[in-house]
């Protein structure tokens, strides 16, 4: 996946979880959970959506790598 694909996937997943969340207002280094007011279930659903949309297996130990958009780009882009 390229950067554009990953950003679109993240935006689509977030739209299903928190429709009011505006990813465009969040800096790539900001914690998505705090910036978008995601609770633990929202974040888990975000990770599940990233997994389903990308086909990447995401073990629980890697969840912290997905706390920021920069982390998502690095993790899913590899």
Order of alpha helices (4+ residues) and beta strands (2+ residues): alpha-alpha-alpha-alpha
